[in-house]
Amino acid sequence: MTEHSFALHGVGSGRCRDTDREVPVRALVYLGPGSVELQERPAPRVGADDDVVVKVVGTGICGTDRKILLGRFPARPGVVLGHESVGLVQEVGAGVRSLAVGDRVVVNPTLYCGWCVPCMRGATNFCRNKAGTEVGVDRDGTYADGVVLPERFVRRVPGGMPFRGAVLIEPLACVLNNVRAAGLTVDDTVTVLGAGPIGMLVALVAARTARRVTVAETDDYRLSRARDLFAHVVDVSRTDAAEALVKASGGERPGVVFDTTGSGLDDALRLVDDGGRVVLMGFDDSYSVPLRPLQLTNRGIRLIGAGDFRGDTFPVAVDLAGGLGLERLVTHEFPLEAYEDALGALGGVGREGAGGRYDAMKVVIRSDTGPAGADGWPVGA
């Protein structure tokens, strides 16, 4: 598989409704590992009273999207990729009460049924009826001109929030879920493995509570971006990560380690202090590591996996997003038809095996083709 190997194979057929006309819409479709195709698809439309049709303005590229394309995270061939999305309400069902046409909104892609046993006890992130509901994985996602979702999974963006900040609300919800699971206090020292967008978000949120946050990274570009925001950043590209981090902190081991890479458990266990917590966040289905239970029991280490965020976490992320300066993390935007360039800015899929080289932090694929205002939203929206 080579860099920029995602070929535009052509455009299929489909019809949709735009007022009284039938017109196609664009969608980036997953064909299998290493292969996507920009197709024409039927436009999303209201099919139930609580449906909301969102005209997608833009969608952030998530690490999970890259893992799907690398064959390291499962997805359904034929699905439209993308899930970190914001847009404008285009149409609503007869029963929709919280939204109106023209509203600026963010998509919550973590769907749940609301009536299974986990959902009834509030654990909507462990809904037992997930098949066909994971937006951008096995349900059509948002690298497209539009998407349709039930009202409860579409939330209005607070007035004045810039587009680039709003597009990071969904990953912020993921981060809040994991930071909550860690139970951070003001006594904690924290190390974040990985300075990608999720790692940077973890560090931003953790810094609001913990007394010290250190970020570890191997990539030169990401190291540079992390140093713009944080005082304690360690380059672990040419040395043992655990040893380098302990040395950088004067021999002190962190009480909490967040692995946002999906492949850092071994380093995290060697790094974390006795009685500490290791939070596993990164998704990499190809990674495994031998684990000796005595390593946890003798040292009192808690290994934490938080799963997806709960439904009640998403509105918290919406409220917090405006005060964190999330727009600082968005470095590049590309139009939907330039998806190859967008993926290439994040290392493509052929370079990761060589250690990964990045030319961007957070990349957004923009579906809206019209002029944008100073806040990044479409002019007049």
N, C-alpha and C positions, 0 to 999 in steps of 0.2 A: 504494500500500500504506500503510495507516495503523497507528498504534500500536494494540496489542492487536487485530490483525486476524486472529488465529488462532482460528477459530471452532470451538466444540464442536458438531460436526454431528450428533451422535447416537451411539448405541451399537449395534454390530453383534452378530453372534451367534457363539458358540463354546462348546466344552465342554472341561473339563479335569478332572483327578483330584485330589480332596482326600480322602485316605483312600479310602473307598468311594463318595464322592459325586462327581457331575459338577458343577463350578462354573466360572464364567467368571473370568478375571483381566483387569485393566485394562492397557492399553498405549497410549502416545502415538505415533501413526502419522503419518509424513510423507507428505503427498499431493502435494507439489510446492512450489515457492518461495512462501513466504507462507502456507502452509496446512498445519495439522496437525489431527488428530482423535483424541479419546480413544475408543478402541474396546474391546470385549471380545474377547479372543483365547483360543485353547486354551492351557492352562497348559503351560509347559515340563516335559518329563518325560525320564527316562533312556531313551536309545535305544541306547547302547553301553556296554560294560563300564567305560570310563574317563570316562563322563559324570558331571558334578556339577550338580545343580540348586541354584541359589542363590535364596533368598528375598531380594529386593532391599530393603534398608533405605533407601538414598538414593543419588542420583546428582548429581554436580556438573554445572552447565551449563558446557560448554566453548565457547570462541570458535569452534571448528569447527561446533558445533551452530548458532550464530547465522549463520555464513557459509552453511551449508546452507539455512537458512530465507530468507536474503537472496538466494539464487541465485548465491552466489559460491564455492560448493564443491559438487561433484557428489555426489548420493546417489540411491539407488534409491527411487522412489515406492512406497509400501506398506511400507517398512521401519520398524521401531520404532526411534526415535532414542535416543541416550544411550549413554555408554560409561565415564564416570568413576565407577565404582560400587563400593559395598561392601554386604555383606549377611550372611546366615546360611545355612550349608549346610542344605538341606532334604531332599535325597535324593542318594545316591551309587550309581554302578554297581558291579557285583560286583568289578571289578578295581581300584577306587580304594583306595590305601593311605595317602596323606598327609593325608587329610581325613576328618572324621567329621561326622555330623549334629549341628547345633548350633554348629559352629565359626564364629567371626567371620572373614570373608574379604574380600579385595579382588580385583576382576576385572582381569586383564590382557587388554585388548581387542585387542592387536596380535598377531593369530594368524599362524602360519607352519606350513608343511608339515613341515619338518625333514629332507626328503630331496632337495630340488633342489640345484643347484650352489652358489648363495649360502648356503643354509642349512647345507650340509655344511661350508663353510669358516667358519661362525659368523656370517655376515652375515644373520641371520634377518630383519632389517628390510628386506631387499631380496628376500625370498622371491618366487619367480616364479609362485607359485600363490595369489595374493591374491584372485582373483575370488570373491565370495560369502563372504569371511572377515572383512571389516572391520566390526567390531561397531558398530552404530549408524549405519552408512553403507550397506552392502549386505547385512549380516546383522543380524537382529533384535537390538536393543540393550536398554538397561536403564531407560529411562523406563517402567517396567512393574513389576508385582508380582513377577516372577521371570524368570530367564534360565538357559539350560543351556549349559555349555561343557565342553570336555575338561579333565581334572584339571590338566594342566600350565599352564593359563591361569587357575587359581584358587589364590590363596595365602592362608595363614592370616595374620591380623593379629596382631602381637605383643601379648601380654597388657598391659593397662593403657593402650593407645593409645586416645584418645578418638575418637568417631565423626567429628568434624569434622576431625581430623588425618588419619585413614585415608582419607577421601574425596578427599584431595589427593595420594595416592600415585601415581596414574597420571600426572597432569600433572607431578609431580616427576620421574618417569622420563623424560618428554619433555625436561625441562630438563637433567637430568644428561647425556643423550645429546648435547645441543648444547654444554654447557659442556665436556665431554670433548673434543669435536671442535675447540673453540677452543684447547685446550692451554694453559689459563691457568697462569700462574706468579705468584710473589709480586712480581715486577717490574711486572706489568701494571696499567694503569689501564683501567677498563671504563666504558662508557656503555651503558645499557639504554634503548632507545626503546620507550616504552609502559609504563604502570604498572598494567596489568590484572593478573589473577592470574598469568599466565605471566611477565610482566615482573617482578612482585614475587618470584616464585620464583627467577627467574634472578639477581636482585640478592641474595637471601638466600644462594644457593649460591655465587655469585661472591665474595661478601664473606668467605667462609671461606678464600679463597686470595689474591685480588688485593689490592693495597695501597690502592686507592681505587675506589669504585663510585659512579657518578652515575646517577640515574634521571630521564628526561625524559618529560613528559606534558602533554596539553592540557586534560584534563577536571578541573574543580575538585574533584569528589568524590575522584577517584583521587589527585590531588595531595595532598589532605589525608591520605588513608590512607597514602600513601608517606612523608610527612613524619613520621608516627608511628613509622616503622621505620628510616628512613635519614637520614643527616646531609646528604647532597648530593642535592637534588631540585630540578629546574629546570622552571619553567613555560614551555612553548614555544608557547602558544596564540596569542599575538599578535605573533610575531616569527619570523624565519627560524631554524629549529631549530638548524642547524649553527652559525650565528653566535652565537646565544645561549649555546649550550653551551661553545663555545671561550671566550667572554667570561667565563662563570661560573667557569671553571677557571683564570683568569689567563693565558689564551693557550695553555695546554697542550692538545694534542689526545690523545684516548684511543688506546691501542694496540689495543683490542678494542671493537667495537660490536656489540651484539646488537639486531637489529630484530625485536621481538615483535609489531609491528603488522601486518606483511604488506604494508605500503605505504610503507616508509621507506628503501628502498635508495638513492634519490638523496641524501637527507640523510646517510645513513651513509657513503657514499663521499666526500662533501664534508667530513665531520667527522673521519673516522679519520686517524690519523697515518701518515706514510710508513712502509712496512714493516709496517703493521698488518693486522688480520684483521676481516672483517665476517661475522657469522654471521646467516643469514636463517632466521627461525623462523616468522613469521606465515603463515597460509594465506589467500590471497585470489586466487582464480582470475581475477578481473577486473582485477588490477593489472599493469601493465607499465611499463618505463622504458627509454629508449635507453641503451645501454652502449657506450662506446668502449674496446676492449681496451687501447689505449695508456694509458688512465687507470689500468689495473691494472699493466701491465708497467713503465711509467716510475716509478711510485711504489711498486712492490713490494708491492701490496696483495693479500691472499689472500681470495677470496670463498668462503665455506663454506656448504654445505647439508648437513645431517646426516641427513635423512630420519627415519623412525620409529626408536624405540629398539630395540635388540637384546634378545633374550630374556634375556640374562644381566644386563642393566641393571635389570630390574624388581625382582629380589630386593634389589639394592643400594638402590633407592628405598624398599623396605619397611623396611629396616634404618635408613636415614638419617632417615626421616620423623619418628620419635619425638623427635629432637634438634633439630628446626628450628622448633618452635612453629607448625606449619602451621595449626593451628586459629584462629590470629589472623586469617587471611585470609578465613575463612568468616563472612560478615556476616548472611546471611539464609537461612531455610529456608521452603519452601512445600510444602503437600501436593500430590500428583500432580494432583488435580482443579483446583488453582489455578495451572496452568502458565502461563496468560495473565499473571497477576500476577508470576510468577517471571521471565518473559521481559521484562515491562515494567520490572522493576527494573534490568535490564541494557540499557535503552534501547529495548526493543521492536525493531521492524524499520523503523519509519517515521522515527526520529529520527536515525539514524546519518548520513544525508546532510547533516544540518545541523550536523555536528561531533560528534555523540554526547554524550548526557548520561546519567550513571549515578547511580543511587541505591543501589548496592550494589557490593561487591567480588566475593566469590565467593558464588554463589547455589546452593543445593542443593534439588533436587526430591525430596521424601521420599515414598517409596512406602509405608512402614510406617505404619499408622494407629493403632497402639497407643501407650500412654504410654511416654515415654523416661526413662531414668535420668539422673543428673547427668553421665554421660560421653557422653550422646547416643544410646547404644545402647538397643534395646528393653528394658524392664524384664524381668529374668529371663534375658536372653540371655547 
